[in-house]
């Protein structure tokens, strides 16, 4: 086979592997986001519990990075501390190593069954969770298929005259092998995919163990760098979580690299084949890091606080945010409206930060978090006022009909976003305060319903912001369709709640008013988010002016 075709085959297999890993993670997040958040929230009391929760979540999501981003978000909301987040990420690294171990087994015979099952669930069922389960099953099938493709692509390389020279060079230069693997893992943004590729190469005789072992360590370092990179825009102290994990893993990888050069053939005892040895070495390395580093999570929290100190100016919440409105562009409507749109996006991001921790506040009733979100509502109110006045000033100039229409749309959306902020700050937080004051709790079924509804509204908030940025017609239609879906969900939740009241469920009776207020508030938030899509649909003729039928018909 021509070398170019071999590289094309290998590149296609690698991209399929990356896409399949992401497909599994996306399916799990869409179907069970509320359960995943609840699992981490419940484990927040101890570092050991957080490590276990992180490991389980990484196995389910097939990504330690996803757990790291989740931990950073929870730390930003005040749900967990930095040391607990560090423990979760250490456990997640071990969990992702277990995922690599599972996929290292020869499961090729399962591919047809998984493809048939996954496609059937995704295409033939309308239930949301069943469809996402189908997505997960298909993703697993594609992972196995991609690994088979990697093996087929590398088969001709065994006869190559150049490959032994490259492999020998890497085997004799462990530092270069270590660095190359770290860069590759960071570039692919998936340590799971990177390690599976290395293990496959070694199992097929393409990569000798002497070169692959340092590359396993490099991939662990590169994987830890991904979480640091993805959370670089987060605030402090939550950014210290991935940094702490990077320090632990970097130090461990360097120590292990030195030991590999000192100890004669230490991997021989980890299995009979090269691929098995590498995977077992990867699992053992992550287990050792977890055991050694977990007791020092608190020490590392203090070290990272020194490396990433909180700036003095950040201690004052007033003026902590900046406006995107460019007053110098007032006389240039296109530029002025673009800056107003950017300001509206920042307003949406503030709303997302307000809504995300609501369920945790409802459960814990944390007064500090309630106060923090009400301060964010002041920011939303100010941005709303600024956008309205800015657009009004722009409208005093010479505008085209299209520019005037867009200005009114942006001002209208600012009003809707401000209303969402009020619902969160004045309604949902009030319900949280009442629940804490009355010392009541939701029934298990009722709480599960509320968390699922909240997760769906959060997902729709993401879609709304994407629509605001891209103006994509398909996304706009999807967003509007969610309004009808939420309306039906509200009716179903109401009927289920009434059924629990009839059955005499004590917790449902005690929290009945609070439960129904939360459902109505989340539905109203969703309805206001949907209005982001109306201008796009109206402009393209995909939105009816009225839902009323013509009486003459």
MARKENU-6883 format. One record per residue (C-alpha): y, x, z. Coordinates in Angstrom, 2 decimals. Layout:
<sites>
<north = Y; east = X; up = Z>
...
</sites>
This chain:
<sites>
<north = 0.00; east = 0.00; up = 0.00>
<north = 3.51; east = 1.23; up = -0.82>
<north = 5.38; east = 2.57; up = 2.26>
<north = 8.22; east = 0.11; up = 1.66>
<north = 5.81; east = -2.84; up = 1.75>
<north = 4.24; east = -1.50; up = 4.94>
<north = 7.66; east = -1.30; up = 6.61>
<north = 8.54; east = -4.80; up = 5.38>
<north = 5.27; east = -6.14; up = 6.78>
<north = 5.86; east = -4.42; up = 10.11>
<north = 9.50; east = -5.55; up = 10.33>
<north = 8.48; east = -9.15; up = 9.60>
<north = 5.81; east = -9.00; up = 12.31>
<north = 8.30; east = -7.63; up = 14.86>
<north = 10.90; east = -10.30; up = 14.04>
<north = 8.24; east = -13.02; up = 14.31>
<north = 7.28; east = -11.64; up = 17.73>
<north = 10.90; east = -11.68; up = 18.93>
<north = 11.44; east = -15.20; up = 17.63>
<north = 8.18; east = -16.44; up = 19.18>
<north = 9.05; east = -15.03; up = 22.62>
<north = 12.45; east = -16.74; up = 22.40>
<north = 10.78; east = -19.96; up = 21.22>
<north = 8.57; east = -20.10; up = 24.31>
<north = 11.51; east = -19.44; up = 26.62>
<north = 13.68; east = -22.08; up = 24.92>
<north = 10.94; east = -24.70; up = 25.14>
<north = 10.38; east = -24.07; up = 28.83>
<north = 14.10; east = -24.13; up = 29.61>
<north = 14.70; east = -27.37; up = 27.72>
<north = 11.74; east = -29.17; up = 29.27>
<north = 11.77; east = -27.90; up = 32.84>
<north = 15.24; east = -26.46; up = 33.49>
<north = 15.76; east = -28.56; up = 36.62>
<north = 12.38; east = -27.55; up = 38.08>
<north = 13.08; east = -23.86; up = 37.40>
<north = 16.44; east = -24.05; up = 39.15>
<north = 14.89; east = -25.91; up = 42.07>
<north = 12.15; east = -23.29; up = 42.44>
<north = 14.66; east = -20.46; up = 42.71>
<north = 16.94; east = -22.45; up = 44.99>
<north = 14.10; east = -23.23; up = 47.42>
<north = 13.03; east = -19.58; up = 47.52>
<north = 16.52; east = -18.36; up = 48.38>
<north = 15.82; east = -17.83; up = 52.08>
<north = 13.94; east = -14.53; up = 51.94>
<north = 13.64; east = -11.49; up = 49.69>
<north = 9.84; east = -11.85; up = 49.56>
<north = 10.15; east = -15.49; up = 48.53>
<north = 12.73; east = -14.62; up = 45.89>
<north = 10.51; east = -11.84; up = 44.53>
<north = 7.60; east = -14.26; up = 44.22>
<north = 9.81; east = -16.91; up = 42.60>
<north = 11.21; east = -14.33; up = 40.18>
<north = 7.70; east = -13.22; up = 39.19>
<north = 6.54; east = -16.79; up = 38.56>
<north = 9.65; east = -17.67; up = 36.58>
<north = 9.30; east = -14.53; up = 34.45>
<north = 5.72; east = -15.45; up = 33.61>
<north = 6.78; east = -18.97; up = 32.66>
<north = 9.87; east = -17.87; up = 30.70>
<north = 8.21; east = -14.67; up = 29.38>
<north = 11.44; east = -12.83; up = 30.12>
<north = 12.68; east = -10.90; up = 33.15>
<north = 16.13; east = -10.85; up = 31.53>
<north = 16.29; east = -14.67; up = 31.58>
<north = 15.51; east = -14.62; up = 35.31>
<north = 18.20; east = -11.99; up = 35.82>
<north = 20.81; east = -14.12; up = 34.06>
<north = 19.69; east = -17.13; up = 36.11>
<north = 19.98; east = -15.12; up = 39.34>
<north = 23.49; east = -13.99; up = 38.39>
<north = 24.49; east = -17.59; up = 37.77>
<north = 23.08; east = -18.71; up = 41.13>
<north = 24.88; east = -15.86; up = 42.89>
<north = 28.14; east = -16.88; up = 41.22>
<north = 27.63; east = -20.41; up = 42.55>
<north = 27.00; east = -19.12; up = 46.07>
<north = 23.40; east = -20.41; up = 46.11>
<north = 21.82; east = -17.00; up = 46.71>
<north = 23.14; east = -13.68; up = 47.90>
<north = 23.15; east = -10.40; up = 46.01>
<north = 20.13; east = -8.97; up = 47.87>
<north = 18.14; east = -12.15; up = 47.15>
<north = 19.10; east = -11.88; up = 43.48>
<north = 17.96; east = -8.24; up = 43.42>
<north = 14.61; east = -9.29; up = 44.90>
<north = 14.23; east = -12.02; up = 42.28>
<north = 14.84; east = -9.54; up = 39.47>
<north = 12.39; east = -7.01; up = 40.91>
<north = 9.75; east = -9.75; up = 41.04>
<north = 10.66; east = -10.87; up = 37.52>
<north = 9.98; east = -7.38; up = 36.17>
<north = 6.46; east = -7.54; up = 37.57>
<north = 6.07; east = -11.05; up = 36.15>
<north = 7.02; east = -9.90; up = 32.66>
<north = 4.50; east = -7.04; up = 32.99>
<north = 1.82; east = -9.64; up = 33.76>
<north = 2.84; east = -11.48; up = 30.57>
<north = 2.26; east = -8.28; up = 28.58>
<north = -1.16; east = -7.94; up = 30.23>
<north = -2.12; east = -11.50; up = 29.31>
<north = -1.16; east = -11.06; up = 25.67>
<north = -2.97; east = -7.73; up = 25.48>
<north = -6.33; east = -9.54; up = 25.52>
<north = -7.92; east = -10.38; up = 22.19>
<north = -7.01; east = -14.07; up = 21.83>
<north = -6.95; east = -14.26; up = 18.03>
<north = -9.58; east = -17.00; up = 17.93>
<north = -7.17; east = -19.32; up = 19.77>
<north = -4.48; east = -19.13; up = 17.06>
<north = -5.71; east = -22.11; up = 14.94>
<north = -6.19; east = -24.29; up = 18.03>
<north = -2.74; east = -23.43; up = 19.38>
<north = -1.07; east = -24.03; up = 16.01>
<north = -2.75; east = -27.42; up = 15.61>
<north = -2.01; east = -28.50; up = 19.18>
<north = 1.59; east = -27.28; up = 19.18>
<north = 2.48; east = -28.77; up = 15.79>
<north = 0.91; east = -32.12; up = 16.75>
<north = 2.83; east = -32.32; up = 20.01>
<north = 6.11; east = -31.32; up = 18.38>
<north = 5.90; east = -33.48; up = 15.24>
<north = 3.99; east = -36.57; up = 16.34>
<north = 5.45; east = -37.35; up = 19.75>
<north = 8.96; east = -38.51; up = 20.66>
<north = 8.80; east = -37.74; up = 24.39>
<north = 11.19; east = -34.88; up = 25.09>
<north = 8.91; east = -32.85; up = 27.37>
<north = 5.88; east = -33.27; up = 25.11>
<north = 7.88; east = -32.00; up = 22.14>
<north = 9.08; east = -28.99; up = 24.13>
<north = 5.51; east = -28.34; up = 25.31>
<north = 4.56; east = -28.31; up = 21.63>
<north = 7.32; east = -25.76; up = 21.03>
<north = 5.90; east = -23.56; up = 23.83>
<north = 2.35; east = -23.77; up = 22.47>
<north = 3.56; east = -22.94; up = 18.95>
<north = 5.50; east = -19.99; up = 20.35>
<north = 2.37; east = -18.61; up = 22.03>
<north = 0.44; east = -19.02; up = 18.77>
<north = 3.17; east = -17.17; up = 16.86>
<north = 3.12; east = -14.34; up = 19.43>
<north = -0.62; east = -13.87; up = 18.90>
<north = -0.16; east = -14.15; up = 15.12>
<north = 2.64; east = -11.57; up = 15.12>
<north = 0.50; east = -9.12; up = 17.12>
<north = -2.24; east = -9.54; up = 14.54>
<north = 0.32; east = -8.86; up = 11.81>
<north = 1.46; east = -5.72; up = 13.63>
<north = -2.15; east = -4.50; up = 13.69>
<north = -2.60; east = -5.22; up = 9.97>
<north = 0.69; east = -3.49; up = 9.12>
<north = -0.12; east = -0.37; up = 11.09>
<north = -3.66; east = 0.00; up = 9.69>
<north = -2.51; east = 1.95; up = 6.56>
<north = -0.33; east = 4.19; up = 8.75>
<north = -3.42; east = 5.77; up = 10.25>
<north = -4.05; east = 7.48; up = 6.92>
<north = -0.45; east = 8.67; up = 6.62>
<north = 0.22; east = 12.41; up = 6.50>
<north = 3.65; east = 12.04; up = 8.09>
<north = 2.68; east = 9.86; up = 11.05>
<north = 0.58; east = 12.49; up = 12.88>
<north = 3.55; east = 14.85; up = 12.74>
<north = 5.91; east = 12.23; up = 14.23>
<north = 3.34; east = 11.25; up = 16.87>
<north = 2.73; east = 14.88; up = 17.75>
<north = 6.46; east = 15.53; up = 18.03>
<north = 6.88; east = 12.57; up = 20.43>
<north = 3.82; east = 13.66; up = 22.43>
<north = 5.28; east = 17.15; up = 22.87>
<north = 8.79; east = 15.87; up = 23.62>
<north = 8.44; east = 13.17; up = 26.32>
<north = 12.18; east = 13.05; up = 26.95>
<north = 12.89; east = 12.07; up = 23.34>
<north = 10.05; east = 9.52; up = 23.41>
<north = 11.53; east = 8.09; up = 26.62>
<north = 15.03; east = 7.83; up = 25.12>
<north = 13.84; east = 6.31; up = 21.81>
<north = 11.89; east = 3.61; up = 23.66>
<north = 14.84; east = 2.80; up = 25.93>
<north = 17.14; east = 2.33; up = 22.92>
<north = 14.52; east = 0.24; up = 21.11>
<north = 13.94; east = -2.08; up = 24.10>
<north = 17.68; east = -2.54; up = 24.52>
<north = 18.14; east = -3.18; up = 20.80>
<north = 15.32; east = -5.75; up = 20.65>
<north = 16.58; east = -7.37; up = 23.89>
<north = 12.97; east = -7.94; up = 24.95>
<north = 10.88; east = -5.53; up = 27.00>
<north = 7.88; east = -7.86; up = 26.58>
<north = 8.03; east = -7.59; up = 22.79>
<north = 8.63; east = -3.83; up = 22.94>
<north = 5.68; east = -3.17; up = 25.26>
<north = 3.37; east = -5.38; up = 23.18>
<north = 4.30; east = -3.37; up = 20.09>
<north = 3.65; east = -0.04; up = 21.85>
<north = 0.31; east = -1.27; up = 23.21>
<north = -0.69; east = -2.51; up = 19.77>
<north = 0.25; east = 0.81; up = 18.18>
<north = -1.77; east = 2.72; up = 20.77>
<north = -4.79; east = 0.42; up = 20.47>
<north = -4.81; east = 0.94; up = 16.68>
<north = -4.59; east = 4.71; up = 16.97>
<north = -1.07; east = 4.93; up = 15.56>
<north = 0.49; east = 6.20; up = 18.80>
<north = -1.23; east = 8.70; up = 21.13>
<north = -1.20; east = 8.01; up = 24.86>
<north = 0.73; east = 11.23; up = 25.51>
<north = 3.67; east = 9.85; up = 23.52>
<north = 3.24; east = 6.19; up = 24.47>
<north = 3.27; east = 6.66; up = 28.26>
<north = 6.85; east = 8.03; up = 28.36>
<north = 7.80; east = 5.28; up = 25.92>
<north = 6.51; east = 2.66; up = 28.36>
<north = 8.84; east = 4.08; up = 31.00>
<north = 11.72; east = 4.18; up = 28.52>
<north = 11.11; east = 0.55; up = 27.59>
<north = 11.33; east = -0.41; up = 31.26>
<north = 14.69; east = 1.31; up = 31.50>
<north = 15.93; east = -0.30; up = 28.28>
<north = 14.79; east = -3.73; up = 29.45>
<north = 16.79; east = -3.32; up = 32.65>
<north = 19.86; east = -2.39; up = 30.59>
<north = 19.69; east = -5.71; up = 28.70>
<north = 20.48; east = -7.81; up = 31.78>
<north = 23.41; east = -5.54; up = 32.63>
<north = 24.75; east = -5.94; up = 29.09>
<north = 24.33; east = -9.72; up = 28.94>
<north = 26.08; east = -10.28; up = 32.28>
<north = 28.95; east = -7.86; up = 31.67>
<north = 31.38; east = -10.79; up = 31.49>
<north = 30.32; east = -12.24; up = 34.85>
<north = 32.36; east = -11.79; up = 37.99>
<north = 31.79; east = -9.87; up = 41.18>
<north = 29.68; east = -9.58; up = 43.26>
<north = 27.03; east = -11.17; up = 41.01>
<north = 27.18; east = -8.35; up = 38.41>
<north = 25.79; east = -6.05; up = 41.09>
<north = 22.36; east = -7.74; up = 40.80>
<north = 21.37; east = -6.37; up = 37.35>
<north = 23.08; east = -3.06; up = 38.16>
<north = 20.92; east = -2.66; up = 41.27>
<north = 17.80; east = -3.42; up = 39.24>
<north = 18.85; east = -0.84; up = 36.64>
<north = 19.31; east = 1.82; up = 39.35>
<north = 15.92; east = 1.08; up = 40.91>
<north = 14.12; east = 1.08; up = 37.57>
<north = 16.01; east = 4.07; up = 36.20>
<north = 15.19; east = 6.19; up = 39.23>
<north = 11.58; east = 5.02; up = 39.21>
<north = 11.20; east = 5.71; up = 35.48>
<north = 12.58; east = 9.25; up = 35.82>
<north = 10.29; east = 10.02; up = 38.79>
<north = 7.27; east = 8.62; up = 36.94>
<north = 8.19; east = 10.64; up = 33.83>
<north = 8.17; east = 13.84; up = 35.89>
<north = 4.84; east = 12.92; up = 37.50>
<north = 3.31; east = 12.35; up = 34.06>
<north = 4.05; east = 15.96; up = 33.20>
<north = 2.73; east = 17.30; up = 36.53>
<north = -0.48; east = 15.33; up = 36.91>
<north = -3.21; east = 16.09; up = 34.33>
<north = -4.09; east = 12.99; up = 32.28>
<north = -3.28; east = 10.44; up = 35.03>
<north = -3.77; east = 7.47; up = 32.68>
<north = -7.48; east = 8.15; up = 32.09>
<north = -8.35; east = 6.15; up = 35.21>
<north = -6.50; east = 3.03; up = 34.07>
<north = -8.91; east = 1.85; up = 31.37>
<north = -11.22; east = 2.81; up = 28.56>
<north = -8.88; east = 2.34; up = 25.58>
<north = -5.37; east = 3.63; up = 24.89>
<north = -3.89; east = 0.14; up = 24.63>
<north = -5.49; east = -0.99; up = 27.88>
<north = -4.34; east = 2.15; up = 29.66>
<north = -0.72; east = 1.61; up = 28.60>
<north = -0.63; east = -2.03; up = 29.64>
<north = -2.22; east = -1.27; up = 33.01>
<north = 0.22; east = 1.61; up = 33.48>
<north = 3.10; east = -0.78; up = 32.79>
<north = 1.82; east = -3.30; up = 35.35>
<north = 1.17; east = -0.56; up = 37.93>
<north = 4.64; east = 0.92; up = 37.47>
<north = 6.34; east = -2.44; up = 38.04>
<north = 4.15; east = -3.19; up = 41.05>
<north = 5.08; east = 0.16; up = 42.62>
<north = 8.79; east = -0.43; up = 41.94>
<north = 8.57; east = -3.84; up = 43.64>
<north = 6.73; east = -2.51; up = 46.71>
<north = 8.99; east = 0.51; up = 47.16>
<north = 12.34; east = -1.09; up = 46.27>
<north = 12.08; east = -4.53; up = 47.91>
<north = 12.71; east = -3.30; up = 51.49>
<north = 15.83; east = -1.51; up = 50.27>
<north = 17.45; east = -4.54; up = 48.55>
<north = 20.11; east = -4.73; up = 51.26>
<north = 20.85; east = -1.02; up = 51.03>
<north = 21.20; east = -1.31; up = 47.26>
<north = 23.56; east = -4.27; up = 47.69>
<north = 25.89; east = -2.03; up = 49.72>
<north = 25.55; east = 0.82; up = 47.21>
<north = 26.45; east = -1.40; up = 44.26>
<north = 29.38; east = -2.79; up = 46.24>
<north = 30.68; east = 0.78; up = 46.34>
<north = 30.03; east = 1.31; up = 42.62>
<north = 31.50; east = -2.07; up = 41.63>
<north = 34.14; east = -2.86; up = 44.26>
<north = 35.92; east = -6.18; up = 44.11>
<north = 39.47; east = -5.58; up = 42.82>
<north = 42.16; east = -6.38; up = 45.36>
<north = 43.91; east = -8.78; up = 43.02>
<north = 40.78; east = -10.88; up = 42.68>
<north = 40.90; east = -11.85; up = 46.33>
<north = 43.84; east = -14.12; up = 45.51>
<north = 42.64; east = -17.13; up = 43.54>
<north = 46.14; east = -18.12; up = 42.46>
<north = 46.91; east = -16.87; up = 38.98>
<north = 43.33; east = -15.57; up = 38.58>
<north = 43.12; east = -17.21; up = 35.15>
<north = 45.19; east = -16.64; up = 32.05>
<north = 46.37; east = -19.06; up = 29.41>
<north = 45.39; east = -18.63; up = 25.77>
<north = 48.46; east = -20.53; up = 24.56>
<north = 50.67; east = -18.33; up = 22.39>
<north = 54.24; east = -19.57; up = 22.67>
<north = 55.31; east = -17.07; up = 20.04>
<north = 53.37; east = -19.08; up = 17.43>
<north = 55.17; east = -22.41; up = 18.03>
<north = 56.87; east = -22.24; up = 14.62>
<north = 53.57; east = -21.50; up = 12.87>
<north = 51.47; east = -24.65; up = 13.41>
<north = 48.13; east = -23.25; up = 12.23>
<north = 48.28; east = -20.34; up = 14.67>
<north = 49.66; east = -22.53; up = 17.45>
<north = 46.86; east = -25.08; up = 17.10>
<north = 44.29; east = -22.29; up = 17.04>
<north = 45.60; east = -21.00; up = 20.37>
<north = 45.51; east = -24.56; up = 21.74>
<north = 41.86; east = -24.78; up = 20.70>
<north = 41.14; east = -21.51; up = 22.50>
<north = 42.81; east = -22.89; up = 25.61>
<north = 40.69; east = -26.04; up = 25.32>
<north = 37.56; east = -23.86; up = 25.15>
<north = 38.60; east = -22.09; up = 28.35>
<north = 39.12; east = -25.49; up = 29.90>
<north = 35.56; east = -26.39; up = 28.87>
<north = 34.22; east = -23.17; up = 30.39>
<north = 35.94; east = -24.01; up = 33.68>
<north = 34.34; east = -27.47; up = 33.61>
<north = 30.94; east = -25.88; up = 33.05>
<north = 31.46; east = -23.68; up = 36.11>
<north = 32.42; east = -26.78; up = 38.09>
<north = 29.47; east = -28.93; up = 37.00>
<north = 26.68; east = -26.34; up = 37.11>
<north = 26.38; east = -26.01; up = 40.95>
<north = 26.83; east = -29.74; up = 41.67>
<north = 23.14; east = -30.41; up = 42.39>
<north = 22.96; east = -27.44; up = 44.73>
<north = 26.04; east = -28.71; up = 46.57>
<north = 24.48; east = -32.17; up = 46.79>
<north = 21.43; east = -30.64; up = 48.40>
<north = 23.17; east = -28.20; up = 50.76>
<north = 26.62; east = -29.77; up = 51.25>
<north = 28.28; east = -26.34; up = 51.33>
<north = 31.96; east = -26.92; up = 52.21>
<north = 32.95; east = -23.49; up = 50.86>
<north = 31.52; east = -24.36; up = 47.45>
<north = 33.22; east = -27.76; up = 47.50>
<north = 36.56; east = -26.11; up = 48.21>
<north = 35.98; east = -23.56; up = 45.45>
<north = 35.26; east = -26.24; up = 42.84>
<north = 38.31; east = -28.26; up = 43.86>
<north = 40.40; east = -25.13; up = 43.29>
<north = 38.87; east = -24.88; up = 39.82>
<north = 39.89; east = -28.49; up = 39.21>
<north = 43.49; east = -27.41; up = 39.84>
<north = 43.04; east = -24.88; up = 37.03>
<north = 41.66; east = -27.60; up = 34.73>
<north = 44.60; east = -29.88; up = 35.56>
<north = 47.10; east = -27.13; up = 34.81>
<north = 45.45; east = -26.25; up = 31.50>
<north = 45.48; east = -29.95; up = 30.57>
<north = 49.20; east = -30.20; up = 31.25>
<north = 49.94; east = -26.97; up = 29.39>
<north = 48.00; east = -28.06; up = 26.30>
<north = 49.75; east = -31.45; up = 26.14>
<north = 53.23; east = -29.95; up = 26.47>
<north = 52.39; east = -27.15; up = 24.02>
<north = 51.09; east = -29.55; up = 21.35>
<north = 54.11; east = -31.81; up = 21.87>
<north = 56.41; east = -28.82; up = 21.29>
<north = 54.49; east = -27.85; up = 18.15>
<north = 54.80; east = -31.42; up = 16.86>
<north = 58.60; east = -31.17; up = 16.95>
<north = 58.42; east = -28.75; up = 14.02>
<north = 57.44; east = -29.33; up = 10.42>
<north = 53.75; east = -30.16; up = 10.24>
<north = 51.44; east = -31.37; up = 7.53>
<north = 49.60; east = -34.61; up = 8.07>
<north = 46.39; east = -32.68; up = 8.78>
<north = 48.10; east = -30.41; up = 11.33>
<north = 49.66; east = -33.38; up = 13.13>
<north = 46.26; east = -35.08; up = 13.30>
<north = 44.57; east = -31.96; up = 14.68>
<north = 47.26; east = -31.59; up = 17.31>
<north = 46.73; east = -35.14; up = 18.53>
<north = 42.96; east = -34.59; up = 18.61>
<north = 43.34; east = -31.47; up = 20.75>
<north = 45.69; east = -33.23; up = 23.15>
<north = 43.26; east = -36.15; up = 23.39>
<north = 40.35; east = -33.84; up = 24.16>
<north = 42.43; east = -32.11; up = 26.84>
<north = 42.94; east = -35.52; up = 28.47>
<north = 39.17; east = -36.18; up = 28.31>
<north = 38.37; east = -32.77; up = 29.78>
<north = 40.84; east = -33.36; up = 32.62>
<north = 39.06; east = -36.67; up = 33.33>
<north = 35.74; east = -34.83; up = 33.53>
<north = 37.25; east = -32.46; up = 36.09>
<north = 38.41; east = -35.43; up = 38.16>
<north = 34.94; east = -37.02; up = 38.04>
<north = 33.40; east = -33.80; up = 39.33>
<north = 36.02; east = -33.02; up = 41.98>
<north = 36.82; east = -36.53; up = 43.20>
<north = 33.55; east = -38.39; up = 42.67>
<north = 30.54; east = -36.08; up = 42.63>
<north = 31.87; east = -33.80; up = 45.36>
<north = 32.80; east = -36.83; up = 47.46>
<north = 29.21; east = -38.03; up = 47.17>
<north = 28.04; east = -34.60; up = 48.32>
<north = 30.39; east = -34.75; up = 51.31>
<north = 29.20; east = -38.28; up = 52.20>
<north = 25.55; east = -37.23; up = 51.97>
<north = 26.18; east = -34.27; up = 54.27>
<north = 28.17; east = -36.44; up = 56.72>
<north = 25.47; east = -39.14; up = 56.87>
<north = 22.67; east = -36.53; up = 57.14>
<north = 20.47; east = -38.34; up = 54.64>
<north = 18.31; east = -37.05; up = 51.82>
<north = 17.14; east = -38.43; up = 48.49>
<north = 13.56; east = -39.47; up = 47.88>
<north = 11.51; east = -36.86; up = 46.02>
<north = 11.36; east = -39.03; up = 42.92>
<north = 15.06; east = -39.87; up = 43.10>
<north = 16.05; east = -36.22; up = 43.48>
<north = 13.86; east = -35.26; up = 40.53>
<north = 15.53; east = -37.93; up = 38.40>
<north = 19.02; east = -36.74; up = 39.34>
<north = 18.27; east = -33.07; up = 38.67>
<north = 16.76; east = -33.90; up = 35.28>
<north = 19.80; east = -36.00; up = 34.39>
<north = 22.14; east = -33.22; up = 35.50>
<north = 20.21; east = -30.66; up = 33.42>
<north = 20.50; east = -32.89; up = 30.35>
<north = 24.25; east = -33.34; up = 30.79>
<north = 24.61; east = -29.56; up = 31.23>
<north = 22.73; east = -29.05; up = 27.95>
<north = 25.04; east = -31.54; up = 26.24>
<north = 28.06; east = -29.69; up = 27.64>
<north = 26.78; east = -26.56; up = 25.88>
<north = 26.40; east = -28.51; up = 22.63>
<north = 29.91; east = -29.95; up = 23.00>
<north = 31.42; east = -26.48; up = 23.39>
<north = 29.44; east = -25.25; up = 20.37>
<north = 30.72; east = -28.20; up = 18.33>
<north = 34.26; east = -27.44; up = 19.44>
<north = 33.87; east = -23.87; up = 18.17>
<north = 31.87; east = -24.40; up = 14.99>
<north = 32.69; east = -27.94; up = 13.85>
<north = 29.04; east = -28.19; up = 12.75>
<north = 28.21; east = -31.69; up = 11.48>
<north = 24.52; east = -31.68; up = 12.53>
<north = 25.41; east = -30.60; up = 16.07>
<north = 28.09; east = -33.29; up = 16.20>
<north = 25.56; east = -35.95; up = 15.19>
<north = 23.10; east = -34.63; up = 17.79>
<north = 25.78; east = -34.84; up = 20.47>
<north = 26.70; east = -38.44; up = 19.64>
<north = 23.01; east = -39.42; up = 19.58>
<north = 22.81; east = -38.19; up = 23.17>
<north = 25.24; east = -40.90; up = 24.25>
<north = 22.74; east = -43.62; up = 23.38>
<north = 19.97; east = -41.57; up = 24.96>
<north = 21.89; east = -41.23; up = 28.24>
<north = 22.66; east = -44.96; up = 28.19>
<north = 18.94; east = -45.73; up = 28.05>
<north = 18.19; east = -43.14; up = 30.74>
<north = 20.77; east = -44.77; up = 33.02>
<north = 19.07; east = -48.15; up = 32.61>
<north = 15.64; east = -46.62; up = 33.28>
<north = 16.87; east = -44.79; up = 36.38>
<north = 18.50; east = -47.97; up = 37.66>
<north = 15.24; east = -49.92; up = 37.26>
<north = 13.21; east = -47.19; up = 38.97>
<north = 15.67; east = -47.02; up = 41.84>
<north = 15.50; east = -50.80; up = 42.33>
<north = 11.71; east = -50.56; up = 42.34>
<north = 11.85; east = -47.95; up = 45.10>
<north = 14.19; east = -50.19; up = 47.10>
<north = 11.73; east = -53.09; up = 46.73>
<north = 8.90; east = -50.88; up = 47.96>
<north = 10.90; east = -50.08; up = 51.11>
<north = 11.36; east = -46.36; up = 50.45>
<north = 13.51; east = -45.32; up = 53.43>
<north = 15.19; east = -42.36; up = 51.70>
<north = 16.07; east = -44.49; up = 48.65>
<north = 17.58; east = -47.18; up = 50.87>
<north = 19.69; east = -44.64; up = 52.81>
<north = 21.03; east = -42.95; up = 49.67>
<north = 21.18; east = -45.94; up = 47.33>
<north = 24.96; east = -46.05; up = 46.86>
<north = 25.23; east = -42.27; up = 46.52>
<north = 22.34; east = -42.14; up = 44.04>
<north = 23.80; east = -44.79; up = 41.73>
<north = 27.31; east = -43.30; up = 41.91>
<north = 25.95; east = -39.92; up = 40.82>
<north = 24.07; east = -41.47; up = 37.90>
<north = 27.17; east = -43.35; up = 36.75>
<north = 29.38; east = -40.27; up = 37.14>
<north = 27.06; east = -38.04; up = 35.11>
<north = 26.80; east = -40.70; up = 32.40>
<north = 30.61; east = -40.91; up = 32.27>
<north = 30.88; east = -37.12; up = 32.02>
<north = 28.44; east = -37.20; up = 29.11>
<north = 30.38; east = -39.99; up = 27.37>
<north = 33.59; east = -37.96; up = 27.57>
<north = 31.81; east = -34.85; up = 26.22>
<north = 30.54; east = -36.82; up = 23.24>
<north = 34.14; east = -37.49; up = 22.16>
<north = 34.34; east = -33.84; up = 21.05>
<north = 32.20; east = -34.84; up = 18.05>
<north = 34.20; east = -37.93; up = 17.02>
<north = 36.92; east = -36.19; up = 14.95>
<north = 34.31; east = -34.27; up = 12.93>
<north = 32.22; east = -37.36; up = 12.26>
<north = 35.24; east = -39.49; up = 11.46>
<north = 36.58; east = -36.94; up = 8.98>
<north = 33.25; east = -36.78; up = 7.13>
<north = 32.69; east = -40.55; up = 7.16>
<north = 29.76; east = -40.42; up = 9.58>
<north = 31.42; east = -42.53; up = 12.28>
<north = 32.02; east = -46.29; up = 12.13>
<north = 35.43; east = -47.53; up = 13.21>
<north = 33.85; east = -50.39; up = 15.18>
<north = 30.41; east = -51.28; up = 16.46>
<north = 31.23; east = -55.02; up = 16.18>
<north = 29.64; east = -56.99; up = 13.37>
<north = 31.84; east = -58.90; up = 10.91>
<north = 31.90; east = -62.57; up = 12.02>
<north = 32.11; east = -63.63; up = 8.39>
<north = 28.71; east = -62.13; up = 7.64>
</sites>
